[in-house]
């Protein structure tokens, strides 16, 4: 009977993975121009305007506060040559607006304004519009605001040489970043919460294999995974900086000055710096933990304490440079919710990965009488923490969806909403598989055969969880409806 149930469960998992993969492919090939970010709300002069007075500046208003380091404005004359303009500046008292001064008088003809910008989330958008300077003004000192038919403000996709934030390459970089970060959180949650709980259960049941050496071995191996995850996060971090630079300037030689300005003068750059520091610290202290955890020394305790602090910092850095930082209201709550969402996902799926790849193998390598029982102790210690972390994921996810969508209609009326529905659709099997493991597999633990059944079903949970992370990597690069 259990074999039949396992076969059915495996078939359902395979079908869920196949359907989700097809939907993901459809999302990946969606034209990114349909999903622009900081929209141009209005301009002076407006698109299609006929100017009959001296024009001294171009002013642009966006849907999100533009970062000056990400913002460029170009004015092209009737001969397609560049018109001399000043530096881009904020309009005092208007955080959504920027302006550039026009340094010379404009001759009669048609002019084009080409612009590019990004808000605090670092997602670039670009566009252009035209206006006309009349040769002989008939109403001195006035500007015609009538728009020509068919000339609204245009939003364009990325230039052909640019790497858009919704492109498959950028999504892959973000997936690697999220997967490494969740693994780091899982390593810490495993060491700080699961291992001590399993040790207490082993002592309570008086296992022949003493808990001390077992828990130290688990800690040491978890630290090795931490080193690998921190290194992967640093690689993803470096790739993300390059991808962001290409998204803003296009492919070609790296503009060092622009990169320096982008890192030092934008919200996205400050978040990137924090993540770089946190990743380097995490890598160093996990190396120290590898060398000291097996001995249970004071240095090992210090290393794990610093690693915990670094990982907590890293959990909130994506929010500081993402959608949460760009929302016009409840920004602090949005950042906190995003950080807790990542902590919850890492404490649940990341820790599950470490339980399966570190904890269970160490337990099964113990003395024969205690192998299955030690696996049971480990899972019984992990289950309540997983329940708490999964609850945090659900609650913060509901809050974030309300904040970014604003209405139920936005679920199916926007690309962001439909992608979020896909994420929820994939998350349900993850929750269902976890519930099955908790209610059916966990109580039956006690021998090696039961431990192997757990590993098979839990790895299915992780496989679907990997798709959830991929959808999240797509989602954070999309424009929110609000």
C-alpha positions as CSV (number, residue, x, y, z in Angstrom):
1,X,0.0,0.0,0.0
2,X,2.8,2.4,0.9
3,X,4.5,1.5,-2.4
4,X,1.4,2.3,-4.3
5,X,1.0,5.6,-2.5
6,X,4.6,6.5,-3.2
7,X,4.2,5.7,-6.9
8,X,1.1,8.0,-7.1
9,X,2.9,10.7,-5.2
10,X,5.9,10.5,-7.5
11,X,3.6,10.7,-10.5
12,X,1.8,13.7,-9.2
13,X,5.1,15.4,-8.4
14,X,6.4,14.8,-11.9
15,X,3.2,16.2,-13.5
16,X,3.4,19.3,-11.3
17,X,7.0,19.8,-12.3
18,X,6.2,19.4,-16.0
19,X,3.3,21.8,-15.9
20,X,5.2,24.4,-13.9
21,X,8.2,24.1,-16.3
22,X,6.0,24.8,-19.3
23,X,4.4,27.8,-17.6
24,X,7.9,29.1,-16.7
25,X,9.1,28.8,-20.3
26,X,6.0,30.9,-21.4
27,X,6.9,33.5,-18.9
28,X,10.6,33.6,-19.9
29,X,9.7,34.4,-23.5
30,X,7.2,37.1,-22.7
31,X,8.3,40.4,-24.3
32,X,9.9,42.5,-21.6
33,X,8.8,45.7,-23.2
34,X,5.3,44.9,-22.0
35,X,6.5,45.0,-18.4
36,X,8.1,48.4,-18.0
37,X,9.0,49.8,-14.6
38,X,9.3,53.5,-13.7
39,X,6.7,54.9,-16.2
40,X,6.9,58.4,-17.6
41,X,3.7,60.0,-16.3
42,X,4.0,63.4,-17.9
43,X,6.5,65.8,-19.3
44,X,7.0,69.5,-20.1
45,X,6.9,69.9,-23.0
46,X,4.4,67.1,-23.5
47,X,4.6,64.5,-26.3
48,X,3.4,66.1,-29.5
49,X,3.3,69.6,-28.1
50,X,3.8,72.6,-30.4
51,X,6.1,75.2,-28.8
52,X,5.6,78.9,-29.5
53,X,7.8,80.3,-26.7
54,X,11.4,80.0,-25.7
55,X,12.0,76.6,-24.1
56,X,14.6,76.6,-21.3
57,X,14.2,73.2,-19.7
58,X,12.8,69.7,-20.1
59,X,10.9,68.3,-17.1
60,X,9.9,64.6,-16.6
61,X,7.6,63.1,-14.0
62,X,7.7,59.3,-13.3
63,X,5.5,56.8,-11.5
64,X,8.4,56.0,-9.1
65,X,11.1,58.2,-7.6
66,X,14.0,58.2,-10.2
67,X,17.6,57.7,-9.0
68,X,19.8,60.4,-10.5
69,X,22.7,58.0,-11.0
70,X,20.5,55.8,-13.2
71,X,18.8,58.7,-15.1
72,X,19.9,60.1,-18.5
73,X,18.2,62.5,-20.8
74,X,19.2,63.3,-24.4
75,X,17.7,66.0,-26.5
76,X,18.0,65.4,-30.3
77,X,17.5,68.3,-32.8
78,X,15.8,68.3,-36.2
79,X,19.1,67.1,-37.8
80,X,19.3,64.3,-35.2
81,X,22.3,66.0,-33.6
82,X,22.6,66.4,-29.8
83,X,21.4,69.6,-28.3
84,X,23.5,70.9,-25.4
85,X,21.8,70.4,-22.1
86,X,22.8,70.5,-18.4
87,X,23.0,67.8,-15.8
88,X,19.9,65.9,-14.7
89,X,18.6,67.3,-11.4
90,X,15.7,66.7,-9.1
91,X,12.9,69.3,-9.1
92,X,12.8,70.7,-5.5
93,X,9.8,69.4,-3.6
94,X,8.9,66.9,-6.3
95,X,10.7,63.5,-5.6
96,X,9.1,61.9,-8.7
97,X,10.4,64.6,-11.1
98,X,13.7,65.5,-12.8
99,X,14.7,68.3,-15.0
100,X,17.6,69.4,-17.4
101,X,18.3,72.9,-18.5
102,X,18.6,73.7,-22.3
103,X,21.7,75.7,-22.8
104,X,21.0,77.3,-26.2
105,X,18.0,78.6,-28.1
106,X,16.1,76.0,-30.1
107,X,15.6,76.6,-33.8
108,X,12.3,75.7,-35.5
109,X,11.8,72.0,-36.1
110,X,11.0,68.7,-34.5
111,X,12.9,67.6,-31.4
112,X,13.1,64.2,-29.7
113,X,13.7,63.6,-26.0
114,X,15.2,60.2,-25.2
115,X,15.3,59.2,-21.5
116,X,16.4,56.3,-19.3
117,X,15.9,55.8,-15.6
118,X,15.5,53.4,-12.7
119,X,14.0,53.7,-9.3
120,X,15.3,52.3,-6.0
121,X,14.7,48.7,-7.2
122,X,17.3,49.2,-9.9
123,X,14.9,48.1,-12.7
124,X,15.7,50.2,-15.8
125,X,13.1,51.7,-18.2
126,X,13.5,53.9,-21.2
127,X,11.5,55.7,-23.8
128,X,11.3,58.7,-26.1
129,X,8.9,61.4,-27.3
130,X,8.9,64.3,-29.7
131,X,7.7,67.9,-29.7
132,X,7.8,70.7,-32.3
133,X,9.2,74.2,-32.1
134,X,7.1,76.5,-34.3
135,X,9.0,78.8,-36.8
136,X,7.1,81.9,-36.1
137,X,5.2,82.1,-32.8
138,X,1.7,83.6,-33.0
139,X,1.1,83.7,-29.3
140,X,4.2,84.9,-27.6
141,X,5.0,83.4,-24.2
142,X,2.6,80.5,-24.5
143,X,3.1,76.8,-25.0
144,X,0.6,74.7,-26.9
145,X,-0.2,71.6,-24.7
146,X,-2.3,70.0,-27.4
147,X,-1.0,66.5,-28.2
148,X,-0.9,65.3,-31.8
149,X,-3.0,62.3,-32.5
150,X,-1.2,59.0,-31.9
151,X,1.7,60.5,-30.0
152,X,1.4,59.6,-26.3
153,X,4.5,59.1,-24.2
154,X,6.2,56.0,-25.5
155,X,7.9,53.3,-23.4
156,X,10.5,51.3,-25.2
157,X,12.1,48.0,-24.3
158,X,15.8,47.7,-23.7
159,X,18.3,48.6,-26.4
160,X,19.4,45.6,-28.4
161,X,22.7,45.5,-26.6
162,X,21.3,45.9,-23.1
163,X,20.5,43.1,-20.7
164,X,17.0,43.6,-19.3
165,X,16.2,42.7,-15.7
166,X,13.5,40.3,-17.0
167,X,15.9,38.5,-19.4
168,X,16.6,34.8,-18.9
169,X,20.3,35.6,-18.1
170,X,19.4,38.1,-15.4
171,X,16.8,35.7,-14.0
172,X,19.4,32.9,-13.8
173,X,21.7,35.2,-11.9
174,X,18.9,36.1,-9.4
175,X,18.0,32.4,-9.0
176,X,21.6,31.6,-8.1
177,X,21.6,34.4,-5.7
178,X,18.4,33.4,-4.0
179,X,19.3,29.7,-3.9
180,X,22.7,30.5,-2.3
181,X,21.1,32.9,0.2
182,X,18.4,30.4,1.3
183,X,21.1,27.7,1.7
184,X,23.1,30.0,3.9
185,X,20.0,30.7,6.1
186,X,19.3,27.0,6.1
187,X,22.8,26.2,7.4
188,X,22.4,28.7,10.3
189,X,18.9,27.5,11.1
190,X,20.1,23.9,11.1
191,X,23.1,24.6,13.4
192,X,21.3,27.0,15.7
193,X,17.9,25.4,16.0
194,X,17.8,21.8,14.6
195,X,21.1,20.4,15.8
196,X,20.6,21.4,19.5
197,X,17.1,20.1,19.5
198,X,18.1,16.7,18.0
199,X,20.9,16.5,20.6
200,X,18.5,17.0,23.4
201,X,16.1,14.3,22.0
202,X,19.0,11.9,21.6
203,X,20.1,12.5,25.2
204,X,16.5,12.1,26.5
205,X,16.2,8.7,24.8
206,X,19.6,7.6,26.0
207,X,21.0,6.7,22.5
208,X,24.1,4.5,22.6
209,X,25.7,7.1,20.2
210,X,26.4,10.1,22.4
211,X,24.9,13.3,21.0
212,X,28.2,15.4,21.4
213,X,30.3,13.9,18.6
214,X,27.3,13.5,16.3
215,X,26.2,17.2,16.7
216,X,29.7,18.4,16.3
217,X,30.1,16.4,13.1
218,X,26.8,17.8,11.8
219,X,27.9,21.3,12.6
220,X,31.3,20.9,10.8
221,X,29.7,19.5,7.7
222,X,27.0,22.2,7.7
223,X,29.8,24.8,7.8
224,X,31.4,23.2,4.7
225,X,28.1,23.8,2.9
226,X,28.1,27.3,4.3
227,X,31.4,28.0,2.6
228,X,30.2,26.8,-0.7
229,X,26.9,28.8,-0.5
230,X,28.8,32.0,0.5
231,X,31.2,31.5,-2.4
232,X,28.2,31.0,-4.8
233,X,26.5,34.1,-3.4
234,X,29.7,36.1,-4.1
235,X,29.8,34.8,-7.6
236,X,26.1,35.7,-8.2
237,X,26.7,39.0,-6.5
238,X,29.5,39.9,-9.0
239,X,27.4,38.8,-11.9
240,X,24.5,40.8,-10.7
241,X,26.6,44.0,-10.7
242,X,27.8,43.4,-14.2
243,X,24.2,42.5,-15.3
244,X,22.9,45.7,-13.8
245,X,25.6,47.8,-15.4
246,X,24.8,46.2,-18.8
247,X,21.1,46.8,-18.2
248,X,21.8,50.5,-17.8
249,X,24.6,51.2,-20.3
250,X,24.4,48.3,-22.8
251,X,27.1,45.8,-23.7
252,X,30.6,46.8,-24.4
253,X,33.5,48.1,-22.3
254,X,32.7,48.5,-18.6
255,X,32.1,52.2,-17.7
256,X,34.0,52.3,-14.4
257,X,32.8,55.8,-13.6
258,X,29.2,54.8,-14.0
259,X,29.7,51.7,-12.0
260,X,31.2,53.7,-9.1
261,X,28.4,56.2,-9.2
262,X,25.8,53.4,-9.4
263,X,27.2,51.6,-6.4
264,X,27.8,54.7,-4.3
265,X,24.8,56.9,-5.1
266,X,21.8,54.7,-5.4
267,X,19.6,52.6,-3.1
268,X,20.3,49.6,-5.3
269,X,24.1,50.2,-5.0
270,X,24.0,50.6,-1.2
271,X,22.1,47.3,-0.9
272,X,24.7,45.7,-3.2
273,X,27.5,46.9,-1.0
274,X,25.8,45.6,2.2
275,X,25.4,42.2,0.5
276,X,29.0,42.2,-0.6
277,X,30.2,42.8,2.9
278,X,27.8,40.3,4.4
279,X,28.9,37.6,1.9
280,X,32.6,38.1,2.5
281,X,32.1,38.0,6.3
282,X,29.9,34.9,6.0
283,X,32.6,33.2,3.8
284,X,35.4,33.9,6.3
285,X,33.5,32.9,9.4
286,X,32.2,29.7,7.8
287,X,35.8,28.8,6.9
288,X,36.7,29.3,10.6
289,X,33.7,27.2,11.6
290,X,34.9,24.3,9.4
291,X,38.2,24.3,11.2
292,X,36.8,24.6,14.7
293,X,33.3,23.1,14.8
294,X,34.5,19.5,15.2
295,X,36.3,20.5,18.4
296,X,33.5,22.5,20.0
297,X,35.8,25.3,21.0
298,X,35.0,28.9,21.9
299,X,36.3,30.0,18.5
300,X,33.6,27.8,16.9
301,X,30.9,29.4,19.0
302,X,32.1,32.8,18.0
303,X,32.3,31.9,14.4
304,X,28.7,30.6,14.4
305,X,27.5,33.7,16.2
306,X,29.1,36.0,13.6
307,X,27.8,33.8,10.8
308,X,24.3,34.1,12.2
309,X,24.6,37.9,12.3
310,X,25.9,38.0,8.7
311,X,23.1,35.8,7.4
312,X,20.5,37.9,9.2
313,X,21.9,41.0,7.4
314,X,22.0,39.2,4.1
315,X,18.3,38.2,4.4
316,X,17.2,41.8,4.3
317,X,19.6,43.1,1.6
318,X,17.4,42.0,-1.4
319,X,14.5,44.1,0.0
320,X,16.7,47.2,0.4
321,X,17.4,47.1,-3.4
322,X,14.1,45.7,-4.6
323,X,10.4,46.4,-4.9
324,X,10.0,47.0,-1.2
325,X,12.4,49.9,-1.3
326,X,10.5,51.5,-4.2
327,X,6.9,51.4,-2.7
328,X,5.5,54.9,-2.0
329,X,3.9,53.9,1.4
330,X,4.7,51.5,4.2
331,X,8.3,51.2,3.0
332,X,9.7,50.1,6.3
333,X,7.0,47.4,6.7
334,X,7.5,46.3,3.1
335,X,11.3,45.9,3.7
336,X,10.7,44.0,7.0
337,X,8.1,41.7,5.3
338,X,10.4,40.9,2.4
339,X,13.3,40.2,4.8
340,X,11.2,37.9,7.0
341,X,9.8,36.2,3.9
342,X,13.4,35.3,2.8
343,X,14.3,34.2,6.4
344,X,11.2,32.0,6.5
345,X,12.0,30.4,3.1
346,X,15.6,29.8,4.2
347,X,14.6,28.4,7.6
348,X,12.1,26.1,5.9
349,X,13.5,24.9,2.5
350,X,17.1,25.9,3.1
351,X,17.2,24.0,6.4
352,X,15.4,21.0,4.9
353,X,18.2,20.8,2.3
354,X,20.8,20.7,5.1
355,X,18.8,18.1,7.0
356,X,18.8,15.9,4.0
357,X,22.3,16.4,2.7
358,X,24.1,16.8,6.1
359,X,22.0,15.7,9.0
360,X,20.5,12.4,7.7
361,X,23.8,11.1,6.3
362,X,25.6,11.7,9.6
363,X,22.9,10.1,11.5
364,X,22.8,7.0,9.2
365,X,26.6,6.7,9.7
366,X,26.2,6.2,13.5
367,X,26.2,2.9,15.3
368,X,23.6,0.5,13.8
369,X,21.2,0.4,16.8
370,X,20.7,4.2,16.7
371,X,20.7,5.0,13.0
372,X,17.0,5.2,12.4
373,X,16.3,6.6,15.8
374,X,18.8,9.5,15.3
375,X,17.1,10.4,12.0
376,X,13.8,10.5,13.8
377,X,15.3,12.8,16.5
378,X,16.6,15.0,13.7
379,X,13.3,15.2,11.9
380,X,11.4,15.7,15.1
381,X,13.6,18.7,16.0
382,X,13.3,20.1,12.5
383,X,9.5,19.8,12.0
384,X,8.3,22.5,14.6
385,X,10.9,25.0,13.3
386,X,9.8,24.3,9.7
387,X,6.2,24.8,10.6
388,X,7.0,28.2,12.1
389,X,9.1,29.3,9.1
390,X,6.5,28.1,6.6
391,X,3.9,30.1,8.5
392,X,6.1,33.2,8.2
393,X,6.4,32.7,4.5
394,X,2.7,32.5,4.1
395,X,1.9,35.5,6.3
396,X,4.5,37.8,4.8
397,X,3.6,36.7,1.3
398,X,-0.1,37.7,1.9
399,X,1.0,41.1,3.2
400,X,3.4,41.7,0.2
401,X,0.8,40.6,-2.3
402,X,-1.7,43.1,-0.8
403,X,0.9,45.9,-0.8
404,X,1.9,45.4,-4.4
405,X,-1.4,44.3,-6.0
406,X,-4.0,46.3,-4.1
407,X,-7.0,44.4,-5.5
408,X,-8.0,40.8,-6.5
409,X,-8.5,41.9,-10.1
410,X,-4.7,42.7,-10.3
411,X,-4.0,39.0,-9.9
412,X,-5.2,38.1,-13.4
413,X,-5.1,41.7,-14.8
414,X,-1.3,42.2,-14.6
415,X,1.8,40.2,-15.5
416,X,3.0,40.5,-12.0
417,X,-0.3,39.2,-10.6
418,X,-0.3,36.2,-13.0
419,X,3.3,35.3,-12.1
420,X,2.4,35.5,-8.4
421,X,-0.5,33.2,-9.0
422,X,1.9,30.7,-10.7
423,X,4.2,31.0,-7.6
424,X,1.2,30.2,-5.4
425,X,0.2,27.3,-7.6
426,X,3.6,25.8,-7.3
427,X,3.9,26.5,-3.6
428,X,0.7,24.6,-2.8
429,X,2.4,21.2,-3.8
430,X,5.4,22.1,-1.7
431,X,3.2,22.8,1.3
432,X,1.3,19.6,0.6
433,X,4.4,17.5,0.4
434,X,5.7,19.0,3.6
435,X,2.4,18.2,5.3
436,X,2.5,14.6,4.1
437,X,6.0,14.2,5.4
438,X,5.0,15.7,8.7
439,X,1.8,13.7,9.2
440,X,2.6,10.4,7.5
441,X,6.3,9.9,7.1
442,X,7.7,11.4,10.3
443,X,5.6,9.3,12.8
444,X,6.8,6.1,11.0
445,X,10.5,7.0,11.4
446,X,12.6,4.7,13.5
447,X,14.5,2.5,11.1
448,X,16.7,3.0,8.0
449,X,14.0,2.0,5.6
450,X,11.7,4.8,6.9
451,X,14.6,7.2,6.8
452,X,15.1,6.5,3.1
453,X,11.4,7.0,2.4
454,X,11.6,10.3,4.0
455,X,14.6,11.3,1.9
456,X,12.7,10.5,-1.3
457,X,9.6,12.5,-0.5
458,X,11.6,15.4,1.0
459,X,13.8,15.7,-2.1
460,X,10.5,16.0,-4.1
461,X,9.6,18.9,-1.8
462,X,12.9,20.5,-2.5
463,X,12.7,20.0,-6.2
464,X,9.3,21.9,-6.4
465,X,10.8,24.4,-4.0
466,X,13.5,25.1,-6.5
467,X,10.8,26.1,-9.1
468,X,9.3,28.4,-6.5
469,X,12.7,30.1,-6.2
470,X,12.9,30.4,-10.0
471,X,9.4,32.0,-10.2
472,X,10.5,34.4,-7.4
473,X,13.6,35.3,-9.5
474,X,11.3,36.2,-12.3
475,X,8.8,38.0,-10.1
476,X,11.3,40.4,-8.5
477,X,12.3,41.7,-11.9
478,X,8.8,42.6,-13.0
479,X,6.8,45.8,-12.6
480,X,4.2,45.7,-9.8
481,X,0.7,47.0,-10.6
482,X,0.8,49.6,-7.8
